[in-house]
Every structure is written in C-alpha cells, then in structure tokens.
C-alpha cells in the first residue's frame, strides 16, 4: 500500500537537499536512466510550480530567494548598515546558508566590519537538512577564497556550563572515535 504522506515528506526532503546542496536538478535528472529519478524530479518540479503559482515559499525556497535578492542588489539599502556578521553553530551550516553568510559578510566588510563564526565540529547535528561539518572545518580556506580575507582562529577551551568531570568524560569519549 502506498503511503502518500510519507512519499510527500521524502520528496520534500529531497527537494530541500537539492536547494541546500545547490544541485542542478536538470543535470541530475539527465545523469540517471532510473525511472524513479524522473518521477521524483517531476513531482518536485510540480511542487515548486504550485508554490510559485500561489506566491508561497517553503523555508528552502525562502533561503534561495533571499540569496538571489542579495546577489541582484535588491537589498542594497538593507546591506548599507550591516557591519558585523556573527554566525553561531557554524558546524550546522549548509552550502546555501554559507553563500548567504558570505554575501552578508561581503557587505559588512565593505562597511568596515567583519564576520565571526563560532562552532564545534564535535556537535554537528543537522546533516538531515544539508549541513556539513566540512564547511566549518574548511572555513579559513573557504572565506579566503570567497572574500579574500584571512581569518584568525581563536579556540574557546574554557567551559562555563559543565563540571570538570563532565568535560573530562566527554573529551575522553570523543577521542575514542578517530
């Protein structure tokens, strides 16, 4: 028996991953001769067209629209006053979000400001929505390539939220997995 709700949820998840990972859907479709790929891509296209016809946005499409407007200069008035960008939990960033952050940071730098990111690669939790800890780990190179700046890394090693026993246990546990 077909579970339509489950199928819809799966297709929305695939669609979100297409957006978050910046996948060229037409190229993806053309690279496979599996009939399910075409059916899934058609359903996703229908979903996107329906949203567009109703002037509605889901979260992933809202992120894409924001990025497109940033790049098109539509939000220049908004960007004029931005000086500082602070991104917490950067390890849970996906490619689309990173591109948004870099566009905002570009404006901040032009206004004499900066970008700061904070994260912990041991706490990456959002792979299900396209986040990848690789973006955080490669941040120094990525920000240099996109914005031509060399970040300074500051390690925050003092823990104010846990007892020394908990910190020691977690640190010992983390070292078990190479």
C-alpha positions as CSV (number, residue, x, y, z in Angstrom):
1,X,0.0,0.0,0.0
2,X,1.3,3.5,-0.9
3,X,1.7,5.9,2.0
4,X,1.2,9.3,0.3
5,X,2.1,11.3,3.3
6,X,5.4,9.5,3.7
7,X,6.2,9.8,0.0
8,X,5.4,13.6,0.1
9,X,7.7,14.0,3.1
10,X,10.5,12.2,1.4
11,X,10.1,14.2,-1.8
12,X,10.1,17.5,0.2
13,X,13.3,16.3,1.9
14,X,14.9,15.6,-1.4
15,X,13.8,18.9,-2.8
16,X,15.3,20.7,0.2
17,X,18.6,18.9,-0.2
18,X,18.6,19.9,-3.9
19,X,18.3,23.5,-2.8
20,X,20.7,23.3,0.2
21,X,23.3,21.4,-1.8
22,X,22.9,23.6,-4.9
23,X,22.1,20.6,-7.1
24,X,21.4,21.3,-10.8
25,X,18.2,19.2,-11.0
26,X,18.1,19.0,-14.7
27,X,21.7,17.7,-14.8
28,X,20.9,15.3,-12.0
29,X,17.9,14.0,-13.9
30,X,19.9,13.6,-17.1
31,X,22.7,11.6,-15.5
32,X,20.4,8.7,-14.5
33,X,18.2,6.4,-16.6
34,X,16.4,5.1,-13.5
35,X,12.7,5.9,-14.0
36,X,12.2,6.8,-10.3
37,X,14.6,9.8,-10.7
38,X,12.4,11.3,-13.4
39,X,9.2,10.7,-11.5
40,X,10.7,12.3,-8.3
41,X,12.1,15.3,-10.2
42,X,8.8,15.8,-12.0
43,X,6.9,15.7,-8.6
44,X,9.4,18.2,-7.1
45,X,9.0,20.5,-10.2
46,X,5.2,20.3,-9.8
47,X,5.5,21.2,-6.1
48,X,7.8,24.2,-6.8
49,X,5.5,25.4,-9.6
50,X,2.4,25.1,-7.3
51,X,4.2,27.2,-4.6
52,X,5.2,29.7,-7.2
53,X,1.6,30.0,-8.7
54,X,0.3,30.6,-5.2
55,X,3.1,33.1,-4.3
56,X,4.1,30.8,-1.4
57,X,7.5,29.9,-0.1
58,X,8.7,27.0,1.9
59,X,11.9,27.5,4.0
60,X,14.4,26.3,1.5
61,X,12.9,28.4,-1.3
62,X,12.9,31.4,1.1
63,X,16.6,31.0,1.6
64,X,17.2,30.8,-2.2
65,X,15.1,33.9,-2.8
66,X,17.0,35.8,-0.1
67,X,20.3,34.8,-1.7
68,X,19.1,35.8,-5.2
69,X,17.9,39.2,-3.9
70,X,21.2,39.8,-2.1
71,X,23.1,39.0,-5.3
72,X,20.8,41.0,-7.6
73,X,21.3,44.2,-5.5
74,X,17.6,44.3,-4.5
75,X,18.6,44.5,-0.8
76,X,21.4,47.1,-1.1
77,X,19.5,49.5,1.3
78,X,19.4,46.7,3.9
79,X,23.1,45.9,3.4
80,X,24.3,49.5,3.8
81,X,24.1,49.4,7.6
82,X,25.5,45.9,8.2
83,X,28.9,46.0,9.8
84,X,29.2,42.8,11.7
85,X,28.1,39.2,10.9
86,X,28.1,36.7,13.8
87,X,27.1,33.1,12.9
88,X,26.8,30.7,15.8
89,X,26.7,26.9,15.4
90,X,28.5,27.2,12.0
91,X,29.1,23.4,12.0
92,X,25.3,23.1,11.2
93,X,25.6,25.3,8.1
94,X,24.7,24.0,4.6
95,X,26.1,25.3,1.4
96,X,23.2,27.6,0.6
97,X,23.4,29.2,4.1
98,X,27.1,29.7,3.7
99,X,26.6,31.6,0.5
100,X,24.1,33.8,2.3
101,X,26.6,34.4,5.1
102,X,29.3,35.3,2.6
103,X,27.1,37.8,0.8
104,X,26.2,39.4,4.1
105,X,29.9,39.4,5.1
106,X,30.9,41.0,1.8
107,X,28.6,43.9,2.7
108,X,29.9,44.1,6.2
109,X,33.5,44.2,5.0
110,X,32.7,47.0,2.6
111,X,31.2,48.9,5.5
112,X,34.4,48.5,7.6
113,X,33.1,45.5,9.6
114,X,33.9,41.8,9.8
115,X,32.5,38.3,10.1
116,X,32.8,36.0,13.1
117,X,31.8,32.3,13.1
118,X,31.5,30.1,16.1
119,X,31.2,26.3,16.1
120,X,32.3,23.0,17.4
121,X,32.9,20.2,14.9
122,X,32.0,17.6,17.5
123,X,28.4,19.0,17.7
124,X,27.4,18.8,14.0
125,X,23.7,17.7,14.1
126,X,21.9,19.0,11.0
127,X,23.1,16.7,8.1
128,X,19.5,15.9,7.5
129,X,19.0,19.4,6.2
130,X,22.2,19.6,4.2
131,X,24.5,20.8,6.9
132,X,28.0,19.6,6.7
133,X,30.8,20.0,9.2
134,X,33.2,20.2,6.3
135,X,32.2,23.8,5.7
136,X,33.1,24.7,9.3
137,X,36.4,22.7,9.2
138,X,37.4,24.4,5.8
139,X,36.1,27.8,6.8
140,X,39.6,29.5,6.8
141,X,40.2,28.5,3.2
142,X,36.6,29.0,2.0
143,X,36.3,32.5,3.4
144,X,39.7,33.4,2.0
145,X,38.6,32.1,-1.5
146,X,35.2,33.9,-1.4
147,X,36.1,37.1,0.4
148,X,39.9,37.3,0.2
149,X,40.3,37.6,4.0
150,X,42.5,35.5,6.3
151,X,40.6,34.7,9.5
152,X,42.1,34.4,12.9
153,X,41.2,31.2,14.8
154,X,40.5,31.5,18.5
155,X,40.0,28.3,20.4
156,X,37.5,28.6,23.2
157,X,38.7,26.0,25.6
158,X,37.2,27.3,28.9
159,X,33.9,25.6,29.6
160,X,31.5,27.5,31.9
161,X,28.5,25.3,31.5
162,X,29.7,21.9,32.8
163,X,31.6,20.5,35.7
164,X,35.2,19.3,35.1
165,X,34.1,15.7,35.4
166,X,31.6,16.0,32.6
167,X,34.1,17.8,30.4
168,X,36.8,15.2,31.1
169,X,34.3,12.3,30.3
170,X,33.2,13.9,27.0
171,X,36.7,14.6,25.9
172,X,37.7,11.0,26.7
173,X,34.7,9.8,24.9
174,X,35.3,11.9,21.8
175,X,38.9,10.6,21.4
176,X,37.6,7.0,21.1
177,X,36.4,7.8,17.5
178,X,39.3,8.7,15.3
